[in-house]
Amino acid sequence: MMNQVVLTDIRDGVLTITLNRPERMNAVDRATAKLLAEAVMSAREDDAVRAVILTGTARGWCTGADLAGGAEQPEMTRATRKTPLHEFAHVTLAIEAVDKPVIAAVNGAAVGVGIAYAAACDRRIAAESARFAAIFVRRGLAPDGGSTYYLPRLVGMAHATHLVLTGDILDARQALAIGLVDEVCPDDELLDRARAYAVRLAAGASVAVDLARRAIRRSFERDLDGALAFETWAQSALGGTADVKEGIRAFLEKREPRFAGQ
């Protein structure tokens, strides 16, 4: 447990990170965003962690920036004409950079930067009560947190454009229909479903999972030659690992592999 607003728990190779600001429906202020990014990145340094779940308490998964709490936007620096990255953006960068799969267990509202964080994850499982909105324009703000990067990749340009230009709210089934989430389940089954999926990934060949994750996440920035080159490098890098030897041995012995993450 890191503190009272960002809770952590490690079991069966899975780090569960829980936003715990129920009085603010898990809206994030600068301090909370910093702690959340640190919690995600802690998985990178911990060999005991092989998958991550992000979730929230009460009715909110993450309802965006805590505007009532003074989470103002950064100002452009006149000398450089550059805007410094907001603390909220560092959560997105942490999800992207951590070398473990990240599952969003969306228990409630994922709004504003919350929808960006969900979109940045590798898989999104939503409770029936979950709601999603890129609500920025309805607050006079531009999308942030990586919304304009991830949403078109998940749901296509037309759906992404509609979401960011209108700020419309989608329920869980509507989000499933356009590909924003991968699975919808009853509220009381959410964490069990997310944990089952995370434990399954955690039991896999973690080095191979990391490289596969990197390949998929960079596929939109590479042409075919670049994708083939990365795949060739990855296969070569994995060739001498204990997990490859175990995978081949298990195949020949007609049993499930027991990967060690090496």
Contacts in CASP RR format, 6 or more apart in sequence:
PFRMAT RR
TARGET T0000
AUTHOR 0000-0000-0000
METHOD contacts of the structure
MODEL  1
MMNQVVLTDIRDGVLTITLNRPERMNAVDRATAKLLAEAVMSAREDDAVR
AVILTGTARGWCTGADLAGGAEQPEMTRATRKTPLHEFAHVTLAIEAVDK
PVIAAVNGAAVGVGIAYAAACDRRIAAESARFAAIFVRRGLAPDGGSTYY
LPRLVGMAHATHLVLTGDILDARQALAIGLVDEVCPDDELLDRARAYAVR
LAAGASVAVDLARRAIRRSFERDLDGALAFETWAQSALGGTADVKEGIRA
FLEKREPRFAGQ
1 7 0 8 1.000
1 8 0 8 1.000
1 9 0 8 1.000
2 8 0 8 1.000
2 35 0 8 1.000
2 38 0 8 1.000
2 39 0 8 1.000
3 35 0 8 1.000
4 20 0 8 1.000
5 19 0 8 1.000
5 20 0 8 1.000
5 21 0 8 1.000
5 31 0 8 1.000
5 32 0 8 1.000
5 35 0 8 1.000
6 17 0 8 1.000
6 18 0 8 1.000
6 19 0 8 1.000
6 20 0 8 1.000
6 32 0 8 1.000
6 35 0 8 1.000
6 36 0 8 1.000
6 39 0 8 1.000
7 17 0 8 1.000
7 18 0 8 1.000
7 20 0 8 1.000
8 15 0 8 1.000
8 16 0 8 1.000
8 17 0 8 1.000
8 18 0 8 1.000
8 39 0 8 1.000
8 42 0 8 1.000
9 15 0 8 1.000
9 16 0 8 1.000
9 18 0 8 1.000
10 16 0 8 1.000
10 46 0 8 1.000
10 48 0 8 1.000
10 49 0 8 1.000
12 195 0 8 1.000
12 199 0 8 1.000
12 202 0 8 1.000
13 48 0 8 1.000
13 49 0 8 1.000
13 50 0 8 1.000
13 51 0 8 1.000
13 199 0 8 1.000
13 202 0 8 1.000
14 49 0 8 1.000
14 50 0 8 1.000
14 51 0 8 1.000
14 52 0 8 1.000
14 53 0 8 1.000
14 195 0 8 1.000
14 198 0 8 1.000
14 199 0 8 1.000
14 202 0 8 1.000
15 39 0 8 1.000
15 42 0 8 1.000
15 43 0 8 1.000
15 46 0 8 1.000
15 49 0 8 1.000
15 51 0 8 1.000
15 52 0 8 1.000
15 53 0 8 1.000
15 100 0 8 1.000
16 52 0 8 1.000
16 53 0 8 1.000
16 55 0 8 1.000
16 191 0 8 1.000
16 195 0 8 1.000
17 36 0 8 1.000
17 39 0 8 1.000
17 40 0 8 1.000
17 52 0 8 1.000
17 53 0 8 1.000
17 54 0 8 1.000
17 55 0 8 1.000
18 55 0 8 1.000
18 56 0 8 1.000
18 57 0 8 1.000
19 26 0 8 1.000
19 28 0 8 1.000
19 32 0 8 1.000
19 36 0 8 1.000
19 54 0 8 1.000
19 55 0 8 1.000
19 56 0 8 1.000
19 57 0 8 1.000
19 60 0 8 1.000
19 61 0 8 1.000
19 62 0 8 1.000
20 26 0 8 1.000
20 56 0 8 1.000
20 57 0 8 1.000
21 27 0 8 1.000
21 28 0 8 1.000
21 32 0 8 1.000
21 57 0 8 1.000
21 66 0 8 1.000
22 57 0 8 1.000
22 58 0 8 1.000
22 59 0 8 1.000
22 60 0 8 1.000
24 63 0 8 1.000
24 66 0 8 1.000
24 68 0 8 1.000
24 69 0 8 1.000
25 58 0 8 1.000
25 59 0 8 1.000
25 60 0 8 1.000
25 63 0 8 1.000
25 109 0 8 1.000
26 56 0 8 1.000
26 57 0 8 1.000
26 58 0 8 1.000
26 60 0 8 1.000
26 61 0 8 1.000
26 62 0 8 1.000
26 63 0 8 1.000
27 62 0 8 1.000
27 63 0 8 1.000
27 64 0 8 1.000
27 65 0 8 1.000
27 66 0 8 1.000
27 67 0 8 1.000
27 68 0 8 1.000
27 71 0 8 1.000
28 36 0 8 1.000
28 62 0 8 1.000
28 64 0 8 1.000
28 65 0 8 1.000
28 66 0 8 1.000
28 71 0 8 1.000
28 88 0 8 1.000
28 91 0 8 1.000
28 113 0 8 1.000
29 65 0 8 1.000
29 66 0 8 1.000
29 69 0 8 1.000
29 70 0 8 1.000
29 71 0 8 1.000
30 71 0 8 1.000
30 87 0 8 1.000
32 66 0 8 1.000
33 86 0 8 1.000
33 87 0 8 1.000
33 88 0 8 1.000
33 90 0 8 1.000
33 91 0 8 1.000
34 87 0 8 1.000
34 90 0 8 1.000
36 91 0 8 1.000
36 94 0 8 1.000
37 87 0 8 1.000
37 90 0 8 1.000
37 91 0 8 1.000
37 93 0 8 1.000
37 94 0 8 1.000
38 94 0 8 1.000
40 52 0 8 1.000
40 54 0 8 1.000
40 91 0 8 1.000
40 94 0 8 1.000
40 95 0 8 1.000
40 98 0 8 1.000
40 102 0 8 1.000
41 94 0 8 1.000
41 97 0 8 1.000
41 98 0 8 1.000
42 49 0 8 1.000
43 49 0 8 1.000
43 52 0 8 1.000
43 98 0 8 1.000
43 100 0 8 1.000
44 97 0 8 1.000
44 98 0 8 1.000
44 99 0 8 1.000
44 100 0 8 1.000
49 100 0 8 1.000
50 100 0 8 1.000
50 201 0 8 1.000
50 202 0 8 1.000
50 203 0 8 1.000
50 204 0 8 1.000
50 206 0 8 1.000
50 209 0 8 1.000
50 261 0 8 1.000
51 100 0 8 1.000
51 101 0 8 1.000
51 102 0 8 1.000
51 103 0 8 1.000
51 198 0 8 1.000
51 199 0 8 1.000
51 201 0 8 1.000
51 202 0 8 1.000
52 98 0 8 1.000
52 100 0 8 1.000
52 101 0 8 1.000
52 102 0 8 1.000
52 103 0 8 1.000
52 198 0 8 1.000
53 102 0 8 1.000
53 103 0 8 1.000
53 104 0 8 1.000
53 105 0 8 1.000
53 191 0 8 1.000
53 194 0 8 1.000
53 195 0 8 1.000
53 198 0 8 1.000
54 95 0 8 1.000
54 102 0 8 1.000
54 103 0 8 1.000
54 104 0 8 1.000
54 105 0 8 1.000
54 117 0 8 1.000
54 121 0 8 1.000
55 61 0 8 1.000
55 104 0 8 1.000
55 105 0 8 1.000
55 106 0 8 1.000
55 107 0 8 1.000
55 190 0 8 1.000
55 191 0 8 1.000
55 194 0 8 1.000
56 62 0 8 1.000
56 105 0 8 1.000
56 107 0 8 1.000
56 108 0 8 1.000
57 107 0 8 1.000
59 107 0 8 1.000
59 108 0 8 1.000
59 109 0 8 1.000
59 129 0 8 1.000
60 107 0 8 1.000
60 108 0 8 1.000
60 109 0 8 1.000
60 110 0 8 1.000
61 104 0 8 1.000
61 106 0 8 1.000
61 107 0 8 1.000
61 108 0 8 1.000
61 109 0 8 1.000
61 110 0 8 1.000
61 114 0 8 1.000
61 118 0 8 1.000
61 130 0 8 1.000
62 109 0 8 1.000
62 110 0 8 1.000
62 111 0 8 1.000
62 113 0 8 1.000
62 114 0 8 1.000
62 117 0 8 1.000
62 118 0 8 1.000
63 109 0 8 1.000
63 110 0 8 1.000
63 111 0 8 1.000
63 112 0 8 1.000
63 114 0 8 1.000
64 88 0 8 1.000
64 111 0 8 1.000
64 112 0 8 1.000
64 113 0 8 1.000
64 114 0 8 1.000
65 71 0 8 1.000
65 88 0 8 1.000
65 112 0 8 1.000
65 113 0 8 1.000
67 139 0 8 1.000
71 88 0 8 1.000
73 86 0 8 1.000
73 141 0 8 1.000
74 83 0 8 1.000
74 84 0 8 1.000
74 85 0 8 1.000
74 86 0 8 1.000
75 83 0 8 1.000
76 82 0 8 1.000
76 83 0 8 1.000
77 83 0 8 1.000
77 84 0 8 1.000
85 93 0 8 1.000
86 144 0 8 1.000
86 145 0 8 1.000
88 113 0 8 1.000
88 144 0 8 1.000
88 145 0 8 1.000
89 144 0 8 1.000
89 145 0 8 1.000
89 146 0 8 1.000
91 113 0 8 1.000
91 117 0 8 1.000
91 145 0 8 1.000
92 116 0 8 1.000
92 117 0 8 1.000
92 120 0 8 1.000
92 145 0 8 1.000
92 146 0 8 1.000
95 102 0 8 1.000
95 117 0 8 1.000
95 120 0 8 1.000
95 121 0 8 1.000
96 120 0 8 1.000
96 217 0 8 1.000
99 210 0 8 1.000
99 213 0 8 1.000
99 214 0 8 1.000
100 206 0 8 1.000
100 209 0 8 1.000
100 210 0 8 1.000
101 122 0 8 1.000
101 123 0 8 1.000
101 198 0 8 1.000
101 201 0 8 1.000
101 209 0 8 1.000
101 213 0 8 1.000
102 120 0 8 1.000
102 121 0 8 1.000
102 122 0 8 1.000
103 121 0 8 1.000
103 122 0 8 1.000
103 123 0 8 1.000
103 124 0 8 1.000
103 125 0 8 1.000
103 194 0 8 1.000
103 197 0 8 1.000
103 198 0 8 1.000
103 201 0 8 1.000
104 110 0 8 1.000
104 117 0 8 1.000
104 118 0 8 1.000
104 121 0 8 1.000
104 123 0 8 1.000
104 124 0 8 1.000
104 125 0 8 1.000
105 125 0 8 1.000
105 127 0 8 1.000
105 190 0 8 1.000
105 191 0 8 1.000
105 193 0 8 1.000
105 194 0 8 1.000
106 118 0 8 1.000
106 124 0 8 1.000
106 125 0 8 1.000
106 126 0 8 1.000
106 127 0 8 1.000
106 130 0 8 1.000
106 132 0 8 1.000
106 172 0 8 1.000
106 181 0 8 1.000
106 190 0 8 1.000
107 127 0 8 1.000
107 129 0 8 1.000
107 130 0 8 1.000
107 187 0 8 1.000
107 190 0 8 1.000
107 191 0 8 1.000
108 127 0 8 1.000
108 129 0 8 1.000
108 130 0 8 1.000
108 131 0 8 1.000
109 130 0 8 1.000
109 131 0 8 1.000
109 132 0 8 1.000
109 133 0 8 1.000
110 117 0 8 1.000
110 118 0 8 1.000
110 130 0 8 1.000
110 131 0 8 1.000
110 132 0 8 1.000
110 133 0 8 1.000
111 131 0 8 1.000
111 132 0 8 1.000
111 133 0 8 1.000
111 135 0 8 1.000
111 169 0 8 1.000
112 133 0 8 1.000
112 134 0 8 1.000
112 135 0 8 1.000
112 136 0 8 1.000
112 143 0 8 1.000
112 147 0 8 1.000
113 144 0 8 1.000
113 145 0 8 1.000
113 147 0 8 1.000
115 132 0 8 1.000
115 133 0 8 1.000
115 134 0 8 1.000
115 147 0 8 1.000
115 151 0 8 1.000
115 163 0 8 1.000
116 134 0 8 1.000
116 143 0 8 1.000
116 144 0 8 1.000
116 145 0 8 1.000
116 146 0 8 1.000
116 147 0 8 1.000
116 150 0 8 1.000
117 145 0 8 1.000
118 124 0 8 1.000
118 132 0 8 1.000
118 180 0 8 1.000
118 181 0 8 1.000
119 146 0 8 1.000
119 147 0 8 1.000
119 150 0 8 1.000
119 151 0 8 1.000
119 154 0 8 1.000
119 180 0 8 1.000
120 146 0 8 1.000
120 150 0 8 1.000
122 213 0 8 1.000
123 182 0 8 1.000
123 183 0 8 1.000
123 197 0 8 1.000
124 180 0 8 1.000
124 181 0 8 1.000
124 182 0 8 1.000
124 183 0 8 1.000
125 181 0 8 1.000
125 182 0 8 1.000
125 183 0 8 1.000
125 184 0 8 1.000
125 185 0 8 1.000
125 190 0 8 1.000
125 193 0 8 1.000
125 194 0 8 1.000
125 197 0 8 1.000
126 172 0 8 1.000
126 175 0 8 1.000
126 176 0 8 1.000
126 181 0 8 1.000
126 183 0 8 1.000
126 184 0 8 1.000
126 185 0 8 1.000
126 190 0 8 1.000
127 172 0 8 1.000
127 184 0 8 1.000
127 185 0 8 1.000
127 186 0 8 1.000
127 187 0 8 1.000
127 190 0 8 1.000
128 172 0 8 1.000
128 184 0 8 1.000
128 185 0 8 1.000
128 186 0 8 1.000
128 187 0 8 1.000
129 172 0 8 1.000
129 187 0 8 1.000
130 171 0 8 1.000
130 172 0 8 1.000
130 175 0 8 1.000
130 181 0 8 1.000
130 184 0 8 1.000
131 169 0 8 1.000
131 170 0 8 1.000
131 171 0 8 1.000
131 172 0 8 1.000
132 169 0 8 1.000
132 170 0 8 1.000
132 172 0 8 1.000
132 175 0 8 1.000
132 180 0 8 1.000
132 181 0 8 1.000
133 163 0 8 1.000
133 167 0 8 1.000
133 168 0 8 1.000
133 169 0 8 1.000
133 170 0 8 1.000
134 143 0 8 1.000
134 147 0 8 1.000
134 151 0 8 1.000
134 163 0 8 1.000
134 164 0 8 1.000
134 167 0 8 1.000
135 167 0 8 1.000
135 169 0 8 1.000
136 142 0 8 1.000
136 143 0 8 1.000
136 144 0 8 1.000
136 147 0 8 1.000
136 164 0 8 1.000
136 167 0 8 1.000
137 143 0 8 1.000
137 164 0 8 1.000
137 165 0 8 1.000
137 166 0 8 1.000
137 167 0 8 1.000
138 167 0 8 1.000
143 164 0 8 1.000
147 164 0 8 1.000
148 160 0 8 1.000
148 164 0 8 1.000
151 159 0 8 1.000
151 160 0 8 1.000
151 163 0 8 1.000
151 164 0 8 1.000
151 180 0 8 1.000
152 160 0 8 1.000
153 220 0 8 1.000
154 160 0 8 1.000
154 179 0 8 1.000
154 180 0 8 1.000
155 163 0 8 1.000
155 178 0 8 1.000
155 179 0 8 1.000
155 180 0 8 1.000
159 178 0 8 1.000
159 180 0 8 1.000
162 168 0 8 1.000
163 170 0 8 1.000
170 178 0 8 1.000
170 180 0 8 1.000
172 181 0 8 1.000
172 184 0 8 1.000
173 184 0 8 1.000
175 181 0 8 1.000
175 184 0 8 1.000
176 182 0 8 1.000
176 183 0 8 1.000
176 184 0 8 1.000
183 193 0 8 1.000
185 193 0 8 1.000
201 209 0 8 1.000
203 259 0 8 1.000
204 243 0 8 1.000
204 257 0 8 1.000
204 259 0 8 1.000
204 261 0 8 1.000
205 241 0 8 1.000
205 243 0 8 1.000
205 244 0 8 1.000
205 246 0 8 1.000
205 247 0 8 1.000
205 257 0 8 1.000
205 259 0 8 1.000
205 261 0 8 1.000
206 243 0 8 1.000
206 259 0 8 1.000
206 261 0 8 1.000
207 238 0 8 1.000
207 241 0 8 1.000
207 243 0 8 1.000
207 261 0 8 1.000
207 262 0 8 1.000
208 238 0 8 1.000
208 241 0 8 1.000
208 243 0 8 1.000
208 244 0 8 1.000
211 234 0 8 1.000
211 237 0 8 1.000
211 238 0 8 1.000
212 234 0 8 1.000
214 230 0 8 1.000
214 234 0 8 1.000
215 227 0 8 1.000
215 230 0 8 1.000
215 231 0 8 1.000
215 234 0 8 1.000
218 230 0 8 1.000
219 227 0 8 1.000
222 230 0 8 1.000
238 244 0 8 1.000
241 261 0 8 1.000
241 262 0 8 1.000
242 260 0 8 1.000
242 261 0 8 1.000
242 262 0 8 1.000
243 257 0 8 1.000
243 259 0 8 1.000
243 260 0 8 1.000
243 261 0 8 1.000
243 262 0 8 1.000
246 257 0 8 1.000
246 258 0 8 1.000
246 259 0 8 1.000
246 260 0 8 1.000
247 257 0 8 1.000
247 259 0 8 1.000
249 257 0 8 1.000
250 256 0 8 1.000
250 257 0 8 1.000
250 258 0 8 1.000
251 257 0 8 1.000
END
